[in-house]
Amino acid sequence: MIRFATLLSVLLAASAYAEPAWAEQGAPAAFNAPLATSVYSTALAFMEPRTLDPVPLAQLTLWGLHGLTALDPDLAVEVRDGALRLSLPNRPLASTPAPQTEDPAAWATAATQLSTAAWTASERIRRAGTTGVITNFFDEIFNHLDPYSRYVPPLEAAEDRARRSGSAGAGLTLTAEGRAVLVQRAVADGPGAAAGIRAGDAILAVNGQPTRGIGLATVAGWIAGPEQTRVAVTVRGRDGRARTLDVMRAMVPPETVFTERLRDALLIRVTEFDRETAARLTRALSGALSGPATTAHPVAGIILDLRGDPGGLVREAAGVADQLLPRGIIASAVGRDPDATRVWHSTDGQLAEHLPVVVVVDGRTASAAEILTAALADRGRAVVVGSATLGKGLVQTIAPLPDGGELLVTWSRLLAPRGWPLQGLGVLPQVCTSLGQNVLQSELDSLDQGTQPMTEAIARHRAARTPLPPAQAVAIRAACPAAEGSDADLTAATFLIRHPVAYVTALLPPLRDAGDASLGVQ
């Protein structure tokens, strides 16, 4: 039997375009100079004080104007004799004095003047449309900065805003079984579960419309709707009774925390960090440690599985760390703008403080997941098992633009409690599983005898500081190359929980002062 599932909480329609996403259908006869000037001025004013490294407005503008060349290679842009100049081969097109001040509006006006001249002279520029010219302006700027800063055009920005807001629904995952529609999963704190819908229930009708033989996407569309509106869902439970339940639609983040017992260990899988992850993990952990099943079969340790976790909200990762750590530093962000610099702290009190914790990671573990991993490892609270993580340790800030687009600008670097940077370096595990089964077995045997084979590699990693040359980061990561997770990760994790000597040997020593000044921030 073929089974398939869909999330009710997410209903997205994808449109296909024959042209690039920024191309305008029926491009207008004139370049929208007032809009371009407004967008460029707003963006340059936002970027200049916030980029990780200082870049003069003149340089930002010149980089941006090279976007005209990207659209039409016959065009050339240069600064010569105190002027910004646009030309075709053997023919000047336009020239405007380069502003002598660091005034975003003046540089935006100059950029628009050259863009208008390029529009008049080039059919390729006109085909791109105003949105295409603006998009290429920013693409060329960000080609010279970091991998994560970017401009989001208006249509894509609107879709991103909708995704960030979430989708109103019942918090159910559906599956098809023959012609029937079943509930595969009900989010524990979602409105469907609150109304009494349970996994395994058959969805018979929605607002009186029978669902038998209807596609999952259609049924999902019937249940989804505006937030704080009601939908009547008729279900048949395992007792065979049919009942109609009144469900109040709500914004329900997808389920991101999953728990199971792995022999005597509690396995907690976190798929990403959204606005409910910390609260859900806290409830799951508290419930697993205090339930009646725990009395008969006590939990010997916790395995936190972050393999493939792309990250998400930093505050949620910090919230999880706060539940597992005593008072001290979780992470810090450092940037040129004073608002970009901050420190996340854990407070007094922690869950499962007497249980060993193992964090399992791989080469896809990124961003907020790396923050949590680094905090637990640096503070001596957990052993990290797996491979080097992705190494995304930059934070972006978002600015709305006058055209409806958005600007994402990297403005700070993330640092672990011991002061080393996450960007480019990632987290190096104390137990490496990416070098093969023979090496792993040798590691575990050494740990069980009180010797840590990764000591020197970990010491080099934790001593790294920004700015970190890429070649140095590569050399450090080579001690445990990034790889996709495998069964060996959980095998090693359960070994550590069952062998206290190996676990303690693998741990990093706790920081003497988790709020020390090595971070460079107060």
C-alpha positions, 0 to 999 in steps of 0.5 A, a space after each residue: 500500500 502506498 502511503 504519503 503525507 502532507 502538512 496541513 499547516 503549510 499550503 504553498 503554491 509555486 509558480 513557474 516562470 519562463 523568464 528569470 524571476 526578476 524579469 518584468 512582463 511587458 517591460 515599461 518604456 521608461 526606467 523607474 528612476 524615482 523608485 531606484 533612487 529610493 531603494 538604493 538610498 535606503 539600502 546604502 544608508 542601512 548597509 554602510 554602518 552594519 556590514 561586518 567589515 567597513 566598506 565605503 559608499 563609493 565602493 558599494 555603489 561601484 560594485 552595484 553598478 557593475 550589475 549593469 555589466 552583468 546584464 549587458 557585457 558591452 557596458 563598462 562602468 568605472 571611476 575616472 577623473 573624479 567621475 562615475 562613467 558609463 560607456 559602450 566600446 569606443 563610445 561614452 554614454 554618461 558621466 556624473 561627478 562622484 559625490 565627495 561625501 559619504 551621503 547615501 542619497 547622493 551616491 544613490 542619485 549617481 547610480 540611478 543616473 547611470 542606470 537610466 543612461 544604460 536603460 536608454 542605450 541597451 535593449 538587454 537592460 530594458 528587457 530586465 526591467 526596473 526590478 531586474 536592474 535593482 536586483 543585479 545592483 545588489 547581486 553584484 554588491 553581495 558577490 563581494 561580501 559574505 555568502 548570506 547577505 542578499 536582496 530579496 525581490 518584492 514577490 519573493 519577499 512577500 512569500 518569505 513574509 508569509 512563511 515567517 508568519 506561519 499558516 493557520 490550520 489545525 496542526 495535523 499531518 494527514 496521510 492517505 490509506 486507500 480512499 480514506 484520509 487519516 490523521 498521521 500526527 496531531 501537534 500536541 499543542 495544536 488546535 486539532 489535538 485540543 479539540 480531541 483529534 488523535 493520530 489514527 483518526 479518520 477524517 470523514 468530512 470537513 464542514 460537511 464535505 465528505 473527504 472519501 476519495 478526495 486528495 490530501 491537498 484538497 482536504 488540507 485546503 478545506 481545513 486551513 483558513 484564516 486565523 481565529 476562524 472555526 472549521 467543523 471536522 468530522 472524525 471516526 476514532 479507533 472506537 468506531 464512533 463518528 463525531 464532529 469537532 469544532 476546531 479554532 484555526 491557529 498559527 501552528 508551527 510544525 512539530 520539530 521535537 521528537 522523542 523515543 527511548 533508545 534502550 536506556 537512553 532518551 533520544 530527542 530529535 530536533 529538526 529545526 528551531 522555530 518559535 515553539 522548539 524550546 518550550 516543546 523540548 522542555 515539555 518533552 524532556 520533563 515528561 520523559 523524566 517524570 512519567 510512570 514508564 520512567 520509574 520502571 525503566 529509568 533514563 540513563 542519559 540523553 542523546 540530543 540528535 541535531 543531525 541535518 538540523 539547519 538551524 532557525 531562531 537563535 533565541 530558541 537554541 539559546 532557550 534549549 541551552 538555558 534548560 540544560 546549563 547552569 548560569 553562564 554564557 551561551 553564545 555571543 554576537 559581535 558586530 560593528 553596529 552596537 545593536 548587533 553585539 549581544 550575549 545570550 546567558 543561561 540562568 540558574 536551574 537546569 533539567 536533568 543535571 545529573 544525567 550525561 548528555 550526548 549531542 549528535 551532529 553531522 556536516 548538515 548541522 548548522 546555525 542555531 543548532 551549532 550554537 546549542 552544540 557549541 554551548 553544551 560542549 564548551 561548558 562541559 555539559 555534553 559530549 559531541 559525537 559525529 563530524 564537523 558541522 557546517 560552520 554557519 556563524 553569521 547573523 543577518 538583519 532585515 531591512 524593508 525596502 521601498 519597492 516591497 523587497 527586503 535586504 538581508 545584511 550580515 552584521 555580526 559573527 557568532 562566538 562560542 563561550 570559549 571565544 572561537 568563531 562558528 563561521 567557517 569553523 563549525 563545531 569539531 566533535 569530541 568523538 569523530 565518526 566520519 573517519 571510519 568504523 576502525 578509527 571510531 572503535 579505536 577512539 571508544 576503546 581509548 576513551 574507556 581507558 581514560 585517554 582522549 585521542 581528539 585532545 590536540 585537535 580540540 585544543 587547536 579548534 577552541 584556540 581559533 580566533 577571528 579573523 580566521 584564514 580559510 586555509 586554517 579553518 580547513 586544516 582544523 576541520 580535517 581532524 574530523 571531516 564533515 559527513 552525513 550522519 550514519 548509524 555509527 553516531 547513535 552507536 557511539 552515543 549509546 556507548 558513551 552513556 553506558 561507559 561513564 569513564 569514556 563519557 567523562 574522558 571525552 568531556 571538555 573541562 567546564 569553563 572556570 568562569 562561563 562569563 569570562 572576558 575571552 569573548 571580547 564582549 561584556 
